[in-house]
Amino acid sequence: MRATWRGLPAKRYEAGWEPDLEVPAADGSLLITDHYFPRAEGDFPTLLVRSPYGRGVPWSPMYGVLFAEQGFHVVLQSCRGTGGSGGEFHLWRNEVADGRATVDWLRDQPWFNGALGTLGPSYLGYAQWALALDPPPELRAMVVQVGLHDPHALFHRNGALQLENALLVGSGMTSQHRGFGPFLRATLRLRRHLAEMTRALPLRGSYVRGLGGEVPWLDEVMSHPDADDPFWEGAPTGGAAATSRVPTCLISGWHDALVDQTFEQYGRLRRAGCDTSLLVGPWTHTSALQAGWPEVFAESLAWLRAHLCDDPSGLRPARVRVHIGGPVHTGGRVHTGGQGHIGGQGHIGGQGHWRDLADWPPSPAVGQWFPAGDGRLVRQRPEASSVPLAAFRYDPADPTPSIGGPLLSRTAGSRDNAGLEGRPDVLTFTSEPMSEPMDVLGPVAARLRISTDTGYADVFARLCDVDEKGRSVNVCDGLVRLPTTPEHPLEVTVPMSSTAHRFAPGHRVRLQISGGAHPRFARNTGSGEPTLDATTLTPVRVTVHGGSALELPRVRAER
């Protein structure tokens, strides 16, 4: 595994391994646990890694072996009901109690020296936040990589079901802990059946063939769109960050499906006065642990050594480091820079540079760009602020497709949007070419005046970078489900996530507006029926009115 990446630090110790230890869970179920350790005399701190995805590849080499080689005991544990552990898996109800039970077990181990850190990505981040809700005194550091704290927000966004990610989570949770072979077969099966699953009427239960059987918890999370529903009680663990004193390192990617949750975690930790750092690279949810692993590993290792080994020598001086996407401009010359890139076929990456910041967001001034007639995007607010600018017809029988963006799959990331923007149900508003570089750092939003002829519609807004050749590449985006107010213009804000991106001289800013992004989001059927049970498809006409604006947080572009 070490040979897979360049730039990993040399190992300090040979790694040993104790497999299949049995750790009592809170209810007495046995949690199967592997222990990795440095083959050397002396005290070493311990890292707890709790996963529902099994303990084999990639977890054993990337977290067990590599960190043991650097001088840590690593406790790699399968969550309840997964990877051979006893009991029944639930998406959030067991992690708090089982994490505490595991720490109780650690206290009785002769090699445990009382210094504990936690580590891991995605749901492994959720397990960390669960433990941090009532942190044990031994917990001295956390490293949350592309991490989750709010299961509801993973499945539902601004009133819409995040369908493709929901299916990917269902497939991964039911297959990955069984080993690489079953996981690969499940992934291929999901890919084969994705179109028929996501277009089925009704949508409820349509996943069974693609996932190889019923998944009751998946039915439940998709059936409860309201975050205030009692069903979700106890699910969010973000409250841990609001009171935490555990030094926490956060790592994400601009096209990670959980990047907004990372920014929420960072904001809460900062307001709580907690020691924290933030690294955001040019990665997706998966490529952060693939192409981005050398940077992610180095960041994680430096944080753990600083707070568990009293060795701050590897820490960077700035609290925040972000990768600025887009070409680097130096004195009239454009070139590519930085080593970060987006992994996977079809991605547009390998450009940009890293920038250190004192905080996030860097408190930039927010500039407004206004959609105008003839598809223009202008800096000065047009005088006529209520006239219709453009309209499109969204037909749920032929839903506007999703291209790239923050997904859990390999199709995530920056993509050429030419095919998408050629559709009649996609509007674009484009600026004049930039005369000088413009850096956009922070949260992006579209404040739109929208009317519809039926009252049932979604609005998808996307920021794109258009180069000199006319190639349009997505930067960030978002979707909201409109309230049912037909005909009269409605003011709606579409949060479009956050970004760090440079628009180079000669490039243009583009605002893209459509009625959906399928199958990333479940299509709005236009009938007003509940998403999972709808059987009627009704087209809708959507009109964008003057007075709409794109809000971009600008900072000075460094040379």
C-alpha positions in Angstrom: 0.0 0.0 0.0 2.9 2.4 0.8 4.1 2.0 -2.8 0.7 3.3 -4.1 1.5 6.9 -3.1 4.6 9.1 -3.4 5.6 11.4 -0.6 4.6 9.4 2.5 7.0 9.8 5.4 9.4 6.9 6.0 8.2 4.4 8.6 9.6 4.6 12.1 8.7 1.1 13.3 7.6 -2.2 12.0 3.9 -2.8 12.5 2.4 -5.7 14.5 -1.1 -7.0 14.4 -3.6 -8.6 16.8 -6.7 -9.6 14.8 -10.3 -10.4 15.9 -10.3 -9.2 19.5 -13.7 -9.2 21.1 -14.7 -5.9 22.8 -18.0 -5.8 24.7 -20.5 -3.3 23.3 -22.9 -1.3 25.6 -25.5 -4.1 25.3 -23.0 -7.0 25.6 -22.7 -7.6 21.9 -19.1 -8.4 20.9 -17.5 -5.8 18.7 -14.7 -7.4 16.6 -11.6 -5.4 16.8 -8.1 -5.4 15.3 -5.1 -4.0 17.1 -2.1 -2.6 15.2 1.0 -1.5 17.1 4.6 -0.5 16.8 7.0 -3.4 17.3 9.1 -1.5 19.9 9.5 -0.9 23.6 7.9 2.2 25.1 4.7 4.1 25.5 2.7 5.0 22.4 -0.6 6.9 22.1 -3.7 5.1 20.8 -5.9 5.9 17.8 -9.5 4.6 17.8 -11.0 4.0 14.4 -14.6 2.7 14.4 -16.1 1.7 11.0 -19.2 0.0 9.6 -17.2 -0.8 6.4 -15.2 -3.7 7.6 -11.5 -3.9 8.7 -9.9 -5.0 5.5 -8.7 -3.0 2.5 -8.4 0.0 2.5 -8.8 0.5 6.3 -6.2 -2.0 7.4 -3.3 -0.6 5.4 -4.2 3.1 5.4 -5.2 3.4 9.1 -3.9 0.3 10.8 -0.4 -0.3 9.3 0.6 3.3 8.2 -0.2 4.9 11.6 1.3 2.0 13.6 4.5 2.5 11.6 4.5 6.1 12.8 4.3 5.2 16.5 0.6 4.7 17.4 -1.5 1.9 18.7 -4.4 1.7 16.3 -7.7 0.1 17.4 -9.7 -0.7 14.2 -13.2 -1.8 15.2 -16.3 -3.0 13.2 -19.4 -1.2 14.4 -22.3 -3.2 15.8 -23.9 -5.5 13.2 -21.1 -5.1 10.7 -17.8 -6.9 9.9 -18.6 -9.8 12.2 -19.6 -7.7 15.2 -22.7 -8.8 17.1 -25.9 -7.0 17.3 -27.9 -5.1 14.7 -26.5 -2.0 12.8 -28.4 1.2 13.0 -27.3 4.4 11.3 -27.0 6.5 14.6 -28.6 4.9 17.7 -25.6 2.8 18.9 -22.4 4.8 18.3 -22.5 7.0 21.4 -22.8 4.0 23.8 -20.6 1.7 21.9 -17.8 4.3 21.6 -17.8 4.8 25.4 -17.8 1.0 26.0 -14.8 0.7 23.8 -12.9 3.4 25.7 -13.8 1.5 28.9 -12.2 -1.6 27.4 -9.1 0.4 26.4 -8.5 1.5 30.0 -7.9 -2.2 30.9 -5.3 -2.8 28.2 -1.7 -2.9 29.4 -0.4 -1.0 26.4 -2.9 1.9 26.7 -1.0 4.9 28.1 -4.0 7.2 28.6 -3.5 9.4 25.4 -6.3 8.8 23.0 -7.1 10.2 19.5 -9.8 9.4 17.0 -9.4 9.2 13.2 -11.4 8.4 10.1 -13.5 9.6 7.1 -17.2 9.7 6.3 -19.3 7.6 8.8 -16.1 7.0 10.7 -16.2 10.8 11.4 -19.8 10.4 12.7 -18.5 7.8 15.1 -15.9 10.3 16.3 -18.6 13.1 16.9 -20.7 10.5 18.8 -17.9 9.9 21.2 -17.2 13.7 21.5 -20.8 14.4 22.7 -19.5 13.4 26.1 -15.8 13.0 25.6 -13.8 10.8 27.9 -11.0 12.5 29.7 -8.4 10.5 27.7 -9.6 12.0 24.3 -7.0 14.6 23.3 -7.3 14.9 19.5 -9.7 14.2 16.7 -9.1 14.0 12.9 -12.3 14.1 11.0 -11.8 13.5 7.3 -14.7 14.2 4.8 -16.8 13.5 7.9 -20.5 13.3 8.7 -22.3 14.7 11.7 -25.9 15.1 10.4 -27.4 12.0 8.8 -30.6 13.9 7.8 -28.6 16.3 5.7 -26.9 13.4 3.9 -30.2 12.3 2.5 -32.3 15.5 2.3 -31.3 18.9 1.1 -33.6 22.0 1.1 -36.7 19.9 0.7 -35.4 17.5 -1.9 -34.3 13.9 -1.6 -30.6 13.4 -2.4 -31.4 10.2 -4.3 -28.2 9.0 -5.8 -26.2 9.5 -2.6 -28.9 7.7 -0.6 -28.6 4.7 -2.9 -24.8 4.8 -2.8 -24.9 4.9 1.0 -27.4 2.0 1.1 -25.2 -0.1 -1.2 -22.0 0.7 0.7 -23.5 0.1 4.1 -24.9 -3.3 3.2 -21.9 -4.7 1.2 -18.5 -3.0 2.0 -18.0 -4.6 5.4 -18.3 -8.1 3.7 -15.1 -7.6 1.8 -13.9 -6.2 -1.5 -15.5 -8.8 -3.8 -19.0 -8.4 -2.5 -18.6 -4.6 -2.4 -17.4 -4.5 -6.1 -20.3 -6.7 -7.2 -22.8 -4.5 -5.3 -21.3 -1.4 -6.9 -21.6 -2.8 -10.4 -25.1 -4.0 -9.8 -26.1 -0.5 -8.6 -24.6 1.1 -11.6 -26.5 -1.3 -14.0 -29.9 -0.6 -12.4 -29.4 3.1 -11.4 -31.5 4.5 -14.3 -34.5 2.2 -13.8 -34.4 2.6 -10.0 -34.3 6.4 -10.1 -37.0 6.7 -12.8 -39.5 4.2 -11.3 -43.0 5.3 -10.4 -43.6 5.1 -7.5 -40.0 5.5 -6.3 -40.7 3.7 -3.0 -39.1 0.2 -3.0 -37.6 0.7 -6.4 -34.1 0.2 -5.1 -34.6 -3.5 -4.1 -33.3 -5.0 -7.4 -30.3 -2.6 -7.6 -29.3 -3.3 -4.0 -30.1 -7.0 -4.0 -32.8 -6.9 -1.3 -34.7 -4.7 1.1 -32.8 -2.3 3.4 -35.3 -1.3 6.1 -33.3 1.6 7.5 -32.9 3.1 4.0 -36.6 3.0 3.5 -37.0 4.9 6.8 -34.4 7.7 6.1 -35.8 8.3 2.7 -39.4 8.4 4.0 -38.7 11.2 6.6 -37.8 14.4 4.8 -38.4 16.7 7.7 -35.4 17.3 10.0 -37.8 18.1 12.9 -39.5 14.7 12.6 -39.1 12.7 15.9 -37.7 10.0 13.7 -34.4 11.9 13.5 -34.2 12.4 17.3 -30.6 11.7 18.4 -29.2 11.5 14.9 -27.3 14.8 14.6 -24.1 14.9 16.6 -23.0 18.4 15.5 -23.8 19.6 19.0 -20.5 18.1 20.1 -18.6 20.7 18.1 -20.5 23.6 19.8 -19.0 22.7 23.2 -15.9 20.7 22.4 -12.5 21.3 23.9 -10.9 18.4 22.0 -8.4 19.8 19.4 -9.9 18.8 16.1 -8.5 18.7 12.6 -11.0 18.9 9.7 -10.3 17.8 6.2 -12.6 17.9 3.1 -12.7 18.5 -0.6 -14.5 21.1 -2.7 -16.6 18.4 -4.4 -17.1 16.2 -1.3 -20.8 15.5 -0.7 -20.2 16.4 3.0 -18.2 19.6 2.6 -21.0 21.8 3.9 -21.1 19.6 7.1 -17.3 20.2 7.5 -17.8 23.9 7.3 -20.6 23.7 9.9 -18.3 21.7 12.2 -15.5 24.3 11.7 -17.8 27.2 12.5 -19.1 25.6 15.7 -15.6 24.6 16.9 -14.3 28.2 16.3 -17.3 29.7 18.1 -16.6 27.4 21.0 -13.0 28.5 21.2 -11.7 25.0 20.4 -8.3 24.5 18.8 -9.0 23.5 15.3 -7.6 23.4 11.8 -9.1 23.1 8.3 -7.8 21.7 5.1 -9.9 21.7 1.9 -8.4 20.3 -1.2 -9.5 19.8 -4.9 -11.0 16.4 -4.0 -14.2 14.5 -4.1 -15.5 12.3 -1.2 -13.5 9.3 -2.6 -10.5 11.0 -4.2 -9.5 12.7 -0.9 -8.5 9.2 0.2 -7.0 8.3 -3.1 -5.2 11.0 -5.1 -5.3 13.3 -2.1 -4.1 10.7 0.5 -0.4 12.0 0.7 -1.7 15.5 1.7 -4.5 14.0 3.9 -2.1 11.6 5.7 0.5 14.3 6.3 -2.1 16.7 7.7 -3.6 14.0 10.0 -0.2 12.7 11.2 1.0 16.2 12.1 -2.1 17.0 14.1 -2.0 13.7 16.0 1.7 14.1 16.8 1.2 17.6 18.0 -1.6 16.8 20.4 -0.7 13.2 21.4 3.1 13.2 21.3 3.8 16.9 22.2 5.5 17.3 18.8 4.1 20.4 17.0 7.0 20.5 14.5 4.8 19.3 11.6 2.0 21.8 12.1 1.5 24.6 9.5 1.4 28.1 10.8 -2.0 29.0 9.3 -5.2 27.7 10.8 -6.8 27.2 7.3 -5.4 25.9 4.0 -7.5 25.8 0.9 -6.9 24.8 -2.6 -7.8 27.6 -5.1 -9.3 26.0 -8.2 -8.6 27.3 -11.7 -5.5 28.4 -13.6 -2.7 30.3 -11.8 -2.1 33.8 -13.4 1.3 35.3 -13.1 2.1 38.5 -14.9 0.0 37.9 -18.0 0.8 34.2 -18.2 -1.5 31.4 -17.2 -0.2 28.0 -16.1 -1.3 25.2 -14.0 0.0 24.9 -10.5 -0.2 22.8 -7.3 -0.2 19.1 -6.9 -3.8 18.6 -5.9 -6.2 17.2 -8.5 -9.5 15.5 -8.8 -9.3 11.7 -9.2 -11.4 9.6 -11.5 -12.1 9.5 -15.2 -13.6 12.5 -16.8 -12.7 15.0 -14.2 -11.2 18.4 -15.0 -8.4 19.0 -12.5 -4.7 19.3 -12.0 -4.9 23.2 -11.8 -4.9 25.8 -9.1 -2.7 26.5 -6.1 -2.8 26.3 -2.3 -3.5 29.3 -0.1 -3.1 29.7 3.7 -5.8 31.8 5.6 -6.2 32.9 9.1 -9.8 31.8 9.2 -12.8 30.6 7.1 -14.5 32.2 5.5 -11.9 35.0 5.1 -14.6 37.7 5.6 -14.6 38.9 2.0 -16.8 41.5 0.4 -19.8 40.0 -1.3 -20.2 41.1 -4.9 -23.4 40.8 -6.9 -23.9 39.8 -10.5 -27.3 40.2 -12.1 -29.0 38.1 -14.8 -30.1 40.3 -17.6 -31.7 40.0 -21.0 -30.1 37.9 -23.8 -28.4 35.6 -21.3 -26.0 38.3 -20.0 -24.7 38.4 -16.4 -23.8 42.0 -15.5 -22.2 43.8 -12.6 -24.7 46.7 -12.5 -28.2 46.1 -11.3 -30.6 46.5 -14.3 -33.2 49.3 -13.9 -36.1 47.1 -14.7 -36.2 44.7 -11.7 -39.4 42.8 -12.2 -39.7 41.9 -15.9 -39.4 38.3 -17.0 -35.9 37.5 -18.2 -36.2 33.9 -19.5 -38.3 30.8 -19.0 -37.9 27.0 -19.5 -40.2 24.0 -19.4 -39.2 21.3 -16.9 -40.6 17.9 -17.9 -40.2 15.2 -15.2 -40.6 12.6 -17.8 -37.3 13.8 -19.3 -35.6 15.3 -16.1 -32.6 17.6 -16.4 -29.6 15.3 -15.7 -27.0 15.8 -13.1 -23.4 16.3 -14.3 -20.6 16.1 -11.7 -20.8 18.0 -8.5 -20.6 16.8 -4.8 -21.5 13.2 -5.1 -20.2 10.1 -3.2 -19.5 8.3 -6.5 -16.6 8.5 -9.0 -18.8 10.7 -11.3 -18.4 13.6 -8.8 -16.3 16.7 -9.4 -15.7 19.3 -12.1 -17.1 18.4 -15.5 -17.6 19.9 -18.9 -21.2 21.2 -18.9 -21.6 21.6 -22.7 -24.1 18.8 -23.1 -26.1 20.0 -20.1 -26.2 23.6 -21.2 -27.3 22.7 -24.7 -30.6 21.4 -23.3 -33.7 23.7 -23.7 -34.6 23.2 -20.0 -31.3 24.9 -18.8 -30.8 28.6 -18.7 -27.4 30.3 -18.7 -26.4 33.9 -17.9 -22.8 34.7 -18.7 -20.5 37.7 -18.0 -18.0 39.4 -20.2 -14.5 38.0 -20.1 -12.5 38.9 -17.0 -9.9 41.6 -17.5 -8.0 40.6 -14.3 -8.0 37.5 -12.0 -10.8 37.3 -9.5 -10.6 34.9 -6.5 -13.9 33.8 -5.0 -13.6 32.4 -1.5 -16.5 31.6 0.7 -20.2 30.7 0.5 -22.0 31.3 -2.8 -25.7 31.9 -3.3 -28.3 32.8 -5.9 -31.1 35.1 -4.8 -33.7 34.5 -7.5 -37.2 35.8 -8.4 -39.0 32.8 -9.7 -42.6 32.1 -10.9 -44.2 28.9 -12.1 -47.5 28.0 -13.7 -48.3 25.1 -11.4 -46.5 25.9 -8.1 -44.6 22.6 -8.0 -41.0 23.0 -9.0 -37.4 22.8 -7.9 -34.7 25.3 -8.8 -31.1 24.2 -9.4 -28.5 26.9 -9.6 -24.8 26.3 -10.5 -21.8 28.6 -10.8 -19.6 27.8 -13.8 -16.2 29.0 -15.1 -16.2 29.5 -18.9 -12.7 29.5 -20.5 -11.5 31.3 -23.6 -12.6 28.3 -25.8 -16.2 28.4 -24.3 -15.8 25.3 -22.2 -18.0 25.6 -19.1 -16.9 23.8 -15.9 -19.0 23.6 -12.7 -17.6 25.2 -9.6 -20.4 24.9 -7.0 -24.1 24.5 -6.9 -27.3 24.0 -5.0 -31.0 23.1 -5.2 -34.2 24.2 -3.4 -37.8 23.0 -3.6 -40.1 25.9 -4.1 -43.1 26.6 -1.9 -46.4 26.1 -3.8 -47.0 29.7 -5.0 -47.8 29.6 -8.7 -47.7 32.5 -11.1 -46.6 35.3 -8.8 -42.8 35.9 -8.6 -41.3 34.4 -5.5 -38.0 35.5 -4.0 -36.0 32.4 -3.1 -32.4 31.9 -2.0 -30.5 28.9 -3.4 -27.5 28.2 -1.2 -24.7 27.0 -3.6 -22.2 25.6 -1.0 -18.8 27.3 -0.7 -15.8 27.5 -3.0 -12.3 28.7 -3.4 -11.9 29.4 -7.1 -10.0 31.8 -9.4 -11.6 33.2 -12.5 -8.6 33.9 -14.7 -8.3 36.8 -17.2 -10.2 35.9 -20.3 -12.6 33.6 -18.4 -16.2 34.3 -17.8 -18.6 33.8 -14.9 -21.7 31.8 -15.7 -24.9 31.3 -13.7 -26.7 28.2 -14.7 -30.4 27.7 -13.8 -32.6 24.6 -14.3 -35.4 22.7 -12.7 -33.4 19.8 -11.3 -30.3 17.6 -11.4 -31.4 13.9 -11.7 -30.6 11.4 -10.3 -28.5 13.3 -7.8 -31.8 14.7 -6.6 -35.1 12.9 -6.9 -37.1 14.6 -9.6 -39.9 16.9 -8.7 -42.8 15.1 -10.3 -44.8 18.4 -10.5 -47.9 16.7 -9.1 -47.5 17.8 -5.4 -47.5 14.1 -4.3 -45.0 12.9 -1.8 -41.6 12.1 -3.5 -41.6 8.3 -2.8 -45.3 7.7 -3.6 -45.8 10.0 -6.7 -47.2 8.3 -9.8 -48.1 11.3 -11.9 -45.7 13.4 -13.9 -46.7 17.0 -14.6 -44.5 19.4 -16.6 -44.0 22.9 -15.2 -43.0 26.2 -16.7 -40.4 28.2 -14.7 -39.7 31.9 -15.3 -36.8 33.8 -14.0 -37.5 37.5 -13.3 -35.4 40.6 -13.1 -34.1 41.5 -9.6 -32.4 38.1 -9.4 -28.7 38.1 -8.3 -25.7 35.8 -8.0 -23.7 36.5 -4.8 -19.9 35.9 -5.0 -17.6 36.4 -2.0 -14.5 38.1 -3.5 -11.0 38.5 -2.2 -7.9 40.0 -3.8 -6.2 37.5 -6.1 -2.7 36.8 -4.9 0.0 36.7 -7.6 
